[in-house]
Amino acid sequence: MKTQCMSDKKDRQTILVVDDVSENIDILGAVLRPEYKVKVALSGERALKIAAGNPKARHDPAGYHDA
């Protein structure tokens, strides 16, 4: 029997991961993706744009990309 994740995909909260070291993003993404939608930014400036609701911000379902 399959156990369901804590949250259905459509009900997941979004987390913004900000770091200029891609290895850190990889690690955090691997830990967080099973339970959260993950957006990433490689700079503080980009993170602020994403947090402000920039429509070009992308959800990152598999790997990391500067959203």
Secondary structure, DSSP 4 states (H G I P E B T S, - for coil): -PPPPSS-GGG--EEEEE-S-HHHHHHHHHHHTTTSEEEEESSHHHHHHHHTT-TT----SSS----
